[in-house]
Amino acid sequence: MRFEIIPYDYKIAKKSAEIEAQLTKSGQIISLTDIIMAATAIIYNLQLVIRNTKHFSCIPDLKIKTY
């Protein structure tokens, strides 16, 4: 199986900060790692495949697929 490595860049960092600010305003706190994964998926228009949707369901524009 082949994977593409997506570098952490300014666009992802900016989106991460926006997501974190939005979550903080609404009183929801999730880990920075989860925020960065979500931001990366949003920036690259990808679907985040996860088992636990609890942390990610509060992030708008994030496409989630569970397994």
N, CA, C and O atoms as CSV, one atom per row, in Angstrom:
chain,resi,resn,atom,element,x,y,z
A,1,MET,N,N,0.842,-1.166,0.000
A,1,MET,CA,C,0.000,0.000,0.000
A,1,MET,C,C,0.895,1.240,0.000
A,1,MET,O,O,1.887,1.297,0.727
A,2,ARG,N,N,0.546,2.211,-0.803
A,2,ARG,CA,C,1.344,3.430,-0.904
A,2,ARG,C,C,0.604,4.592,-0.253
A,2,ARG,O,O,-0.615,4.717,-0.371
A,3,PHE,N,N,1.350,5.424,0.422
A,3,PHE,CA,C,0.800,6.599,1.067
A,3,PHE,C,C,1.550,7.833,0.584
A,3,PHE,O,O,2.754,7.785,0.329
A,4,GLU,N,N,0.829,8.926,0.463
A,4,GLU,CA,C,1.463,10.195,0.141
A,4,GLU,C,C,1.668,10.967,1.438
A,4,GLU,O,O,0.745,11.102,2.241
A,5,ILE,N,N,2.853,11.460,1.634
A,5,ILE,CA,C,3.144,12.260,2.821
A,5,ILE,C,C,2.817,13.709,2.497
A,5,ILE,O,O,3.341,14.280,1.541
A,6,ILE,N,N,1.943,14.294,3.310
A,6,ILE,CA,C,1.540,15.681,3.107
A,6,ILE,C,C,2.310,16.538,4.106
A,6,ILE,O,O,2.156,16.366,5.315
A,7,PRO,N,N,3.133,17.455,3.615
A,7,PRO,CA,C,3.914,18.278,4.541
A,7,PRO,C,C,3.044,19.291,5.278
A,7,PRO,O,O,2.067,19.807,4.736
A,8,TYR,N,N,3.417,19.559,6.512
A,8,TYR,CA,C,2.747,20.576,7.322
A,8,TYR,C,C,3.238,21.930,6.819
A,8,TYR,O,O,4.431,22.229,6.871
A,9,ASP,N,N,2.296,22.747,6.330
A,9,ASP,CA,C,2.684,24.029,5.766
A,9,ASP,C,C,1.829,25.162,6.335
A,9,ASP,O,O,1.021,24.954,7.240
A,10,TYR,N,N,2.022,26.354,5.790
A,10,TYR,CA,C,1.322,27.539,6.288
A,10,TYR,C,C,-0.194,27.393,6.187
A,10,TYR,O,O,-0.910,27.769,7.115
A,11,LYS,N,N,-0.697,26.851,5.068
A,11,LYS,CA,C,-2.151,26.709,4.895
A,11,LYS,C,C,-2.755,25.805,5.968
A,11,LYS,O,O,-3.820,26.101,6.511
A,12,ILE,N,N,-2.084,24.726,6.263
A,12,ILE,CA,C,-2.572,23.797,7.292
A,12,ILE,C,C,-2.474,24.461,8.669
A,12,ILE,O,O,-3.390,24.345,9.483
A,13,ALA,N,N,-1.374,25.149,8.922
A,13,ALA,CA,C,-1.203,25.831,10.216
A,13,ALA,C,C,-2.292,26.881,10.422
A,13,ALA,O,O,-2.856,26.988,11.511
A,14,LYS,N,N,-2.586,27.647,9.390
A,14,LYS,CA,C,-3.620,28.687,9.488
A,14,LYS,C,C,-4.991,28.070,9.738
A,14,LYS,O,O,-5.739,28.535,10.598
A,15,LYS,N,N,-5.317,27.021,8.985
A,15,LYS,CA,C,-6.612,26.352,9.164
A,15,LYS,C,C,-6.691,25.729,10.551
A,15,LYS,O,O,-7.750,25.763,11.179
A,16,SER,N,N,-5.600,25.164,11.038
A,16,SER,CA,C,-5.565,24.588,12.384
A,16,SER,C,C,-5.876,25.639,13.430
A,16,SER,O,O,-6.641,25.385,14.361
A,17,ALA,N,N,-5.288,26.818,13.285
A,17,ALA,CA,C,-5.524,27.905,14.235
A,17,ALA,C,C,-6.986,28.348,14.194
A,17,ALA,O,O,-7.584,28.626,15.234
A,18,GLU,N,N,-7.555,28.412,12.998
A,18,GLU,CA,C,-8.969,28.786,12.855
A,18,GLU,C,C,-9.878,27.770,13.547
A,18,GLU,O,O,-10.813,28.141,14.256
A,19,ILE,N,N,-9.592,26.487,13.331
A,19,ILE,CA,C,-10.399,25.425,13.945
A,19,ILE,C,C,-10.274,25.489,15.462
A,19,ILE,O,O,-11.274,25.413,16.176
A,20,GLU,N,N,-9.038,25.628,15.955
A,20,GLU,CA,C,-8.825,25.682,17.403
A,20,GLU,C,C,-9.556,26.870,18.026
A,20,GLU,O,O,-10.168,26.730,19.085
A,21,ALA,N,N,-9.499,28.032,17.386
A,21,ALA,CA,C,-10.187,29.216,17.896
A,21,ALA,C,C,-11.696,28.998,17.933
A,21,ALA,O,O,-12.362,29.366,18.900
A,22,GLN,N,N,-12.226,28.400,16.875
A,22,GLN,CA,C,-13.664,28.134,16.803
A,22,GLN,C,C,-14.095,27.152,17.895
A,22,GLN,O,O,-15.117,27.356,18.551
A,23,LEU,N,N,-13.322,26.101,18.084
A,23,LEU,CA,C,-13.656,25.111,19.108
A,23,LEU,C,C,-13.556,25.708,20.518
A,23,LEU,O,O,-14.391,25.434,21.380
A,24,THR,N,N,-12.532,26.518,20.733
A,24,THR,CA,C,-12.352,27.147,22.040
A,24,THR,C,C,-13.527,28.066,22.361
A,24,THR,O,O,-14.025,28.075,23.487
A,25,LYS,N,N,-13.969,28.837,21.370
A,25,LYS,CA,C,-15.127,29.730,21.564
A,25,LYS,C,C,-16.370,28.955,21.975
A,25,LYS,O,O,-17.171,29.425,22.783
A,26,SER,N,N,-16.524,27.754,21.405
A,26,SER,CA,C,-17.720,26.958,21.703
A,26,SER,C,C,-17.519,26.038,22.903
A,26,SER,O,O,-18.402,25.252,23.245
A,27,GLY,N,N,-16.342,26.141,23.546
A,27,GLY,CA,C,-16.090,25.352,24.747
A,27,GLY,C,C,-15.703,23.912,24.487
A,27,GLY,O,O,-15.763,23.078,25.391
A,28,GLN,N,N,-15.311,23.614,23.274
A,28,GLN,CA,C,-14.913,22.249,22.925
A,28,GLN,C,C,-13.404,22.221,22.726
A,28,GLN,O,O,-12.851,23.017,21.966
A,29,ILE,N,N,-12.761,21.317,23.400
A,29,ILE,CA,C,-11.312,21.208,23.309
A,29,ILE,C,C,-10.959,19.814,22.799
A,29,ILE,O,O,-11.404,18.807,23.349
A,30,ILE,N,N,-10.149,19.773,21.737
A,30,ILE,CA,C,-9.609,18.500,21.268
A,30,ILE,C,C,-8.103,18.674,21.105
A,30,ILE,O,O,-7.599,19.797,21.136
A,31,SER,N,N,-7.403,17.592,20.933
A,31,SER,CA,C,-5.942,17.663,20.882
A,31,SER,C,C,-5.467,18.380,19.613
A,31,SER,O,O,-6.151,18.390,18.589
A,32,LEU,N,N,-4.293,18.969,19.712
A,32,LEU,CA,C,-3.700,19.655,18.573
A,32,LEU,C,C,-3.477,18.682,17.414
A,32,LEU,O,O,-3.646,19.050,16.251
A,33,THR,N,N,-3.105,17.469,17.725
A,33,THR,CA,C,-2.910,16.461,16.681
A,33,THR,C,C,-4.193,16.239,15.890
A,33,THR,O,O,-4.163,16.181,14.661
A,34,ASP,N,N,-5.317,16.116,16.587
A,34,ASP,CA,C,-6.603,15.931,15.919
A,34,ASP,C,C,-6.969,17.156,15.083
A,34,ASP,O,O,-7.511,17.023,13.986
A,35,ILE,N,N,-6.675,18.331,15.595
A,35,ILE,CA,C,-6.954,19.568,14.853
A,35,ILE,C,C,-6.130,19.621,13.571
A,35,ILE,O,O,-6.645,19.987,12.515
A,36,ILE,N,N,-4.865,19.263,13.660
A,36,ILE,CA,C,-4.001,19.276,12.478
A,36,ILE,C,C,-4.469,18.252,11.449
A,36,ILE,O,O,-4.456,18.531,10.250
A,37,MET,N,N,-4.879,17.078,11.901
A,37,MET,CA,C,-5.404,16.069,10.954
A,37,MET,C,C,-6.646,16.594,10.251
A,37,MET,O,O,-6.791,16.438,9.039
A,38,ALA,N,N,-7.539,17.215,11.008
A,38,ALA,CA,C,-8.765,17.762,10.427
A,38,ALA,C,C,-8.445,18.882,9.443
A,38,ALA,O,O,-9.002,18.922,8.346
A,39,ALA,N,N,-7.559,19.781,9.824
A,39,ALA,CA,C,-7.185,20.897,8.954
A,39,ALA,C,C,-6.570,20.395,7.652
A,39,ALA,O,O,-6.864,20.924,6.580
A,40,THR,N,N,-5.731,19.392,7.742
A,40,THR,CA,C,-5.099,18.824,6.547
A,40,THR,C,C,-6.148,18.237,5.617
A,40,THR,O,O,-6.104,18.455,4.406
A,41,ALA,N,N,-7.084,17.499,6.178
A,41,ALA,CA,C,-8.153,16.907,5.363
A,41,ALA,C,C,-8.993,17.985,4.693
A,41,ALA,O,O,-9.359,17.846,3.526
A,42,ILE,N,N,-9.300,19.049,5.411
A,42,ILE,CA,C,-10.108,20.131,4.837
A,42,ILE,C,C,-9.340,20.846,3.724
A,42,ILE,O,O,-9.887,21.057,2.642
A,43,ILE,N,N,-8.103,21.213,3.966
A,43,ILE,CA,C,-7.292,21.940,2.981
A,43,ILE,C,C,-7.130,21.137,1.694
A,43,ILE,O,O,-7.207,21.697,0.601
A,44,TYR,N,N,-6.905,19.829,1.818
A,44,TYR,CA,C,-6.677,18.995,0.639
A,44,TYR,C,C,-7.946,18.302,0.134
A,44,TYR,O,O,-7.886,17.425,-0.727
A,45,ASN,N,N,-9.096,18.708,0.684
A,45,ASN,CA,C,-10.389,18.150,0.276
A,45,ASN,C,C,-10.379,16.618,0.346
A,45,ASN,O,O,-10.785,15.930,-0.591
A,46,LEU,N,N,-9.909,16.115,1.471
A,46,LEU,CA,C,-9.824,14.674,1.708
A,46,LEU,C,C,-10.873,14.251,2.725
A,46,LEU,O,O,-11.414,15.073,3.465
A,47,GLN,N,N,-11.145,12.966,2.747
A,47,GLN,CA,C,-12.053,12.389,3.733
A,47,GLN,C,C,-11.195,11.783,4.849
A,47,GLN,O,O,-10.285,10.997,4.585
A,48,LEU,N,N,-11.492,12.155,6.087
A,48,LEU,CA,C,-10.756,11.628,7.232
A,48,LEU,C,C,-11.397,10.315,7.661
A,48,LEU,O,O,-12.572,10.283,8.028
A,49,VAL,N,N,-10.634,9.244,7.614
A,49,VAL,CA,C,-11.138,7.923,7.981
A,49,VAL,C,C,-10.712,7.643,9.413
A,49,VAL,O,O,-9.526,7.513,9.716
A,50,ILE,N,N,-11.717,7.555,10.292
A,50,ILE,CA,C,-11.458,7.380,11.721
A,50,ILE,C,C,-12.465,6.423,12.330
A,50,ILE,O,O,-13.523,6.163,11.756
A,51,ARG,N,N,-12.132,5.914,13.473
A,51,ARG,CA,C,-13.046,5.025,14.183
A,51,ARG,C,C,-13.944,5.812,15.135
A,51,ARG,O,O,-15.143,5.547,15.224
A,52,ASN,N,N,-13.370,6.771,15.840
A,52,ASN,CA,C,-14.109,7.542,16.832
A,52,ASN,C,C,-14.416,8.930,16.281
A,52,ASN,O,O,-13.507,9.742,16.108
A,53,THR,N,N,-15.670,9.207,16.007
A,53,THR,CA,C,-16.055,10.490,15.422
A,53,THR,C,C,-16.283,11.574,16.463
A,53,THR,O,O,-16.513,12.729,16.107
A,54,LYS,N,N,-16.223,11.228,17.729
A,54,LYS,CA,C,-16.551,12.153,18.818
A,54,LYS,C,C,-15.800,13.484,18.712
A,54,LYS,O,O,-16.418,14.546,18.788
A,55,HIS,N,N,-14.496,13.440,18.541
A,55,HIS,CA,C,-13.704,14.662,18.499
A,55,HIS,C,C,-13.891,15.447,17.213
A,55,HIS,O,O,-13.716,16.666,17.202
A,56,PHE,N,N,-14.240,14.780,16.151
A,56,PHE,CA,C,-14.232,15.423,14.849
A,56,PHE,C,C,-15.602,15.895,14.367
A,56,PHE,O,O,-15.677,16.695,13.435
A,57,SER,N,N,-16.670,15.426,14.972
A,57,SER,CA,C,-18.009,15.769,14.496
A,57,SER,C,C,-18.345,17.247,14.677
A,57,SER,O,O,-19.288,17.741,14.059
A,58,CYS,N,N,-17.598,17.954,15.508
A,58,CYS,CA,C,-17.867,19.371,15.763
A,58,CYS,C,C,-17.101,20.296,14.818
A,58,CYS,O,O,-17.164,21.516,14.968
A,59,ILE,N,N,-16.384,19.737,13.854
A,59,ILE,CA,C,-15.584,20.556,12.947
A,59,ILE,C,C,-16.316,20.693,11.610
A,59,ILE,O,O,-16.489,19.714,10.884
A,60,PRO,N,N,-16.747,21.925,11.295
A,60,PRO,CA,C,-17.476,22.121,10.042
A,60,PRO,C,C,-16.582,21.884,8.821
A,60,PRO,O,O,-15.368,22.077,8.875
A,61,ASP,N,N,-17.197,21.471,7.745
A,61,ASP,CA,C,-16.532,21.240,6.447
A,61,ASP,C,C,-15.613,20.025,6.441
A,61,ASP,O,O,-14.921,19.787,5.451
A,62,LEU,N,N,-15.590,19.261,7.511
A,62,LEU,CA,C,-14.748,18.064,7.555
A,62,LEU,C,C,-15.548,16.860,7.110
A,62,LEU,O,O,-16.615,16.569,7.650
A,63,LYS,N,N,-15.017,16.161,6.116
A,63,LYS,CA,C,-15.662,14.939,5.640
A,63,LYS,C,C,-15.107,13.774,6.439
A,63,LYS,O,O,-13.895,13.566,6.496
A,64,ILE,N,N,-16.010,13.012,7.060
A,64,ILE,CA,C,-15.602,11.921,7.933
A,64,ILE,C,C,-16.167,10.594,7.403
A,64,ILE,O,O,-17.311,10.517,6.954
A,65,LYS,N,N,-15.343,9.577,7.472
A,65,LYS,CA,C,-15.783,8.213,7.172
A,65,LYS,C,C,-15.340,7.333,8.333
A,65,LYS,O,O,-14.179,7.369,8.741
A,66,THR,N,N,-16.274,6.541,8.862
A,66,THR,CA,C,-15.917,5.653,9.963
A,66,THR,C,C,-15.694,4.241,9.444
A,66,THR,O,O,-16.130,3.884,8.350
A,67,TYR,N,N,-15.013,3.458,10.244
A,67,TYR,CA,C,-14.799,2.057,9.865
A,67,TYR,C,C,-15.074,1.165,11.044
A,67,TYR,O,O,-14.951,-0.056,10.936
